[in-house]
Amino acid sequence: MSLLRSRAAVSPLRRDLGAAVLGLPAVDDLVAVERPEEPMHCLRPEAIAAAARAFVSGFPGETLYAVKCNPEPAVLRALWAGGVRRFDCASAAEVALVRSMFPEAGIHFMHPVKARSAIREAWGRHGVRDFVLDSADELAKILAETGAGAADDLGLVVRLALPKGEAVYDLSGKFGAAPAEAAALLRAARPHAARLGVSFHVGSQCLEPLAWRRALALAGAVIREAGVPLEIVDVGGGFPVAYPGVEPPALGSFFAEIEAGFEALDLPEGTALWAEPGRALVAAGGSVVVQVQLRRDGALYVNDGVYGALSDAGLPGFAFPVRLIRPGAPTPSSALRDFALFGPTCDSADRMRGPFPLPDDAREGDWIEIGQLGAYGACLRTGFNGFDRARIVEVRDRPMIETEDPALAA
Ligand SMILES: *Cc1c(COP(=O)(O)O)cnc(C)c1O
């Protein structure tokens, strides 16, 4: 992740939200004045803060933001303004970034395979106390590199593997211990842990609330098999957002299944419930404005693509909301046509099939705003082929897909 470059690219930022957002420019005005020839990432701090407020107040436990989803400092500040106080980090750079911005934040190191130096730095320099693991070797690493034990307030969370589920991005193949192994790890970790927990991740953009209920039942079986008490159940991330043609169930129905599944475990009073949302907090809060460099029939060649902020529009084939921006006359045609987009690199895989419905007279020089890109967008940019320049601005616009979810209404 290009953490350092994207940080360096940040324009001056405002700290307070709410009233301050009214002082921010609108996307259309920025385009009209600046006529940007490089991709322009537009952050909507008010939308991000609103999504955070809704999640933090609706989720029946603690909310940890999964930093990898969008580590932009302006995004982290908006989340903080929305009430997020804990962060799920997966690398030394993420830990250092969050600590530099929020001395008081709770930071949890939730990657099951960590560099030894990252463990040492997180523990020694940044005050991180909770670490995830899914193997005996990683448990030994954590104990060796922290030199810690229960008396030193060490938190250990065992990541459980889940059967392949319904999420758009299935993560079951890479991380997590199988149930019997997870039970053994809980027993092995118990004597060293001031806090012991179990976690899982159902996969990203998971549209089925029952997936969490099933995962919690599996976690319950593992906890019973382990036969040791624990203090934390972490239901991970994966909460979905709307894309064109995809309308997920209301967030509240996910929370209801999680609450019911958690209560069914019948754990002692005071057992903590955590979630690690990423996409659900930030997707609607980001868009990118690209410029058309060439039109060829139904294809538009634009200045950002799958090696930039649009990787999900490539092979994964996500459809994103789009709108044409053409400052001044002539007004774009009101008839729409489905376009495909090509990105700027020389790779023929730099293609986004969409479909992207845009005015049928779209042409060279027009701009296109592509929405719902606050999650896994700008942070996945690469420098491939020299196309690594982009601006980041904060704007006052509403999200390009307004959520119908009452829990997420701003
Ligand atoms: C990526 C990730 C998340 C966030 O997932 P979303 O689908 O963006 O909510 C949470 N937890 C872990 C361990 C992750 O790897």
The ligand as a MOL file (V3000), in Angstrom:
LIG
                    3D

  0  0  0     0  0            999 V3000
M  V30 BEGIN CTAB
M  V30 COUNTS 15 15 0 0 0
M  V30 BEGIN ATOM
M  V30 1 C -9.8160 -6.1900 5.3630 0
M  V30 2 C -10.1850 -6.6210 6.7290 0
M  V30 3 C -11.2650 -6.0140 7.3860 0
M  V30 4 C -12.1790 -5.0180 6.7230 0
M  V30 5 O -12.9810 -5.6460 5.7750 0
M  V30 6 P -14.1890 -4.8570 5.0540 0
M  V30 7 O -14.7350 -5.8630 4.1200 0
M  V30 8 O -13.6030 -3.6760 4.3740 0
M  V30 9 O -15.1450 -4.4740 6.1310 0
M  V30 10 C -11.5060 -6.3850 8.6920 0
M  V30 11 N -10.7410 -7.3160 9.3090 0
M  V30 12 C -9.7120 -7.9270 8.6940 0
M  V30 13 C -8.9090 -8.9260 9.4450 0
M  V30 14 C -9.3960 -7.6050 7.3920 0
M  V30 15 O -8.3880 -8.2300 6.7750 0
M  V30 END ATOM
M  V30 BEGIN BOND
M  V30 1 1 1 2
M  V30 2 1 2 3
M  V30 3 2 2 14
M  V30 4 1 3 4
M  V30 5 2 3 10
M  V30 6 1 4 5
M  V30 7 1 5 6
M  V30 8 2 6 7
M  V30 9 1 6 8
M  V30 10 1 6 9
M  V30 11 1 10 11
M  V30 12 2 11 12
M  V30 13 1 12 13
M  V30 14 1 12 14
M  V30 15 1 14 15
M  V30 END BOND
M  V30 END CTAB
M  END
